[in-house]
Amino acid sequence: MNVNADQVNEWIRNRRSTFPKQFVEGKKVNDSIVEALLENANWAPSHGNIQPWRFVVFTGDGLQKLADFQSSLYKETSGEKFKETTYAGLQTTPLKASHVIAICLKRDPNKKFPEVEEIAAVACAVQNMYLSVAAYDIGGYWTTGGITYNEKARSFFGLGEDDKLMGFFYIGEVAVPSPPKSRQPVEEKVAWIRE
Ligand SMILES: Cc1cc2nc3c(=O)[nH]c(=O)nc-3n(C[C@H](O)[C@H](O)[C@H](O)COP(=O)(O)O)c2cc1C
């Protein structure tokens, strides 16, 4: 492959999550860039090339639609746990983004592979998006907050009983870059067996 390994190392290690409060509010990322992110997501690996990822892209007035849906679902279903600040966040946060992509898993009807492998494949697709936003010098992050795990959210995203909503990928132009982050040394997480 005609890629420079040093550049790839730097790209992977300097990729950062950029959160909506760091975005330039109201500034749109070109749809063609978002299409490229989605195309890259679609090249993720999956067992048997089953490609379980699905995406729903919200932008323009669609962001308000998402905000209305998620805040009213939260109000309807949170019961005693309802918090005004959470409700307000669900109403306003999507509007800070240029695009919000719902990350979905469409389960193979034949259930040929364990669910965990489909989840892993969707995560690979999201990592492709994460690396792509870094390459295009825009901001993005994966959130599993809000209504991600609300059973009643699925149908809004075209998902059935067996499928999963796996969160949202927020995209925006960067106003405030993320500071560098560290990792615990990889040596603490790896065992080598040599003999
Ligand atoms: C599956 C998954 C779910 C995440 N959910 C959230 C979330 O709900 N809220 C949040 O602030 N960040 C979330 N993140 C982003 C992490 O906070 C972030 O990746 C982590 O702090 C490391 O920072 P970095 O991405 O800049 O390296 C999520 C990341 C992953 C992979």
The ligand as an ORCA input file, in Angstrom:
! r2SCAN-3c Opt
* xyz 0 1
  C     -18.114      3.362     22.306
  C     -17.759      4.758     22.719
  C     -18.688      5.526     23.392
  C     -18.397      6.828     23.788
  N     -19.357      7.561     24.441
  C     -19.063      8.790     24.882
  C     -20.048      9.541     25.589
  O     -21.191      9.118     25.744
  N     -19.689     10.760     26.052
  C     -18.427     11.273     25.865
  O     -18.151     12.383     26.329
  N     -17.488     10.608     25.146
  C     -17.777      9.379     24.658
  N     -16.847      8.691     23.920
  C     -15.563      9.339     23.560
  C     -14.529      9.107     24.645
  O     -14.770      9.986     25.713
  C     -13.115      9.333     24.084
  O     -12.881      8.481     22.991
  C     -12.046      9.071     25.160
  O     -12.108     10.017     26.191
  C     -10.637      9.105     24.573
  O     -10.398     10.368     23.968
  P      -9.938     10.494     22.451
  O     -11.041      9.936     21.601
  O      -9.746     11.975     22.209
  O      -8.680      9.723     22.297
  C     -17.122      7.390     23.495
  C     -16.174      6.617     22.801
  C     -16.487      5.313     22.403
  C     -15.460      4.514     21.645
*
